[in-house]
């Protein structure tokens, strides 16, 4: 029993990536934008792992782990910025935020 083929995984990956891209483009809350970026990265990771499974080697899994580490650091920095913005009592709207003034 082999399970689903690579096309199914790539379809789900494209759906995740498209959902994340719509979330980044349509939403204005920075927390939702960060979550949408994470969904996009997870879609990319699923594609990497599907191609690695298809090729029969572990390079895709290793690269996906590296992407997960970068995604975790991105979330830490992004949530730190959201907390800094919230402490200054600024509006949490992505369009209105051009820079953090010290």
C-alpha positions in Angstrom: 0.0 0.0 0.0 1.7 3.2 -1.2 -0.8 5.9 -0.2 -1.6 9.0 -2.2 0.6 10.2 -5.0 2.6 13.3 -5.2 -0.1 15.2 -7.1 -2.4 15.1 -4.0 0.3 16.5 -1.8 1.1 19.2 -4.3 -2.6 20.1 -4.6 -2.9 20.5 -0.8 0.3 22.4 -0.7 -0.9 24.8 -3.4 -4.2 25.2 -1.6 -2.4 26.1 1.7 -0.1 28.5 -0.1 -3.0 30.2 -1.9 -5.0 30.5 1.3 -2.0 32.1 3.1 -1.4 34.5 0.2 -5.1 35.6 0.3 -4.8 36.1 4.0 -1.7 38.3 3.6 -3.2 40.3 0.8 -6.7 40.8 2.3 -6.3 41.1 6.0 -5.0 44.1 7.9 -4.4 42.7 11.3 -0.7 42.0 11.8 -1.3 38.8 13.8 -3.5 37.4 11.0 -0.8 38.4 8.5 1.8 36.5 10.5 -0.5 33.4 10.7 -1.1 33.6 7.0 2.7 33.7 6.4 3.0 30.6 8.5 0.3 28.9 6.4 2.3 29.8 3.3 5.5 28.4 4.7 3.7 25.2 5.7 2.4 24.8 2.2 6.0 25.2 0.9 7.2 22.6 3.4 4.6 20.1 2.4 5.7 20.5 -1.3 9.4 20.0 -0.2 8.5 16.9 1.7 6.4 15.5 -1.1 9.2 16.0 -3.6 11.7 14.4 -1.2 9.3 11.4 -0.8 9.0 11.1 -4.6 12.8 11.3 -5.1 13.4 8.8 -2.3 16.0 10.9 -0.3 15.9 13.0 2.8 17.1 16.3 1.5 13.5 17.8 1.4 12.9 16.9 5.0 16.2 18.5 6.1 15.4 21.7 4.1 11.9 21.7 5.6 13.3 21.6 9.1 15.5 24.6 8.2 12.4 26.5 6.9 10.6 25.7 10.2 13.5 27.1 12.2 13.4 30.3 10.1 9.6 30.5 10.5 9.9 30.2 14.3 12.3 33.1 14.5 10.1 35.1 12.1 7.2 34.6 14.5 9.2 35.7 17.5 10.3 38.9 15.8 6.8 39.6 14.4 5.1 39.1 17.7 7.7 41.3 19.4 6.8 44.1 17.0 3.1 43.6 17.6 3.7 43.9 21.3 5.8 47.0 20.9 3.1 48.6 18.7 0.4 47.7 21.2 2.3 49.2 24.1 2.6 52.5 22.2 -1.2 52.5 21.8 -0.9 52.6 18.0 -3.5 51.1 15.7 -2.8 47.5 14.8 -3.5 48.2 11.1 -0.9 47.1 8.6 -1.7 49.9 6.1 -1.3 52.6 8.8 2.0 51.3 10.1 4.9 52.7 8.0 7.6 52.6 10.7 8.1 52.4 14.4 9.2 55.8 15.6 11.4 55.7 18.7 
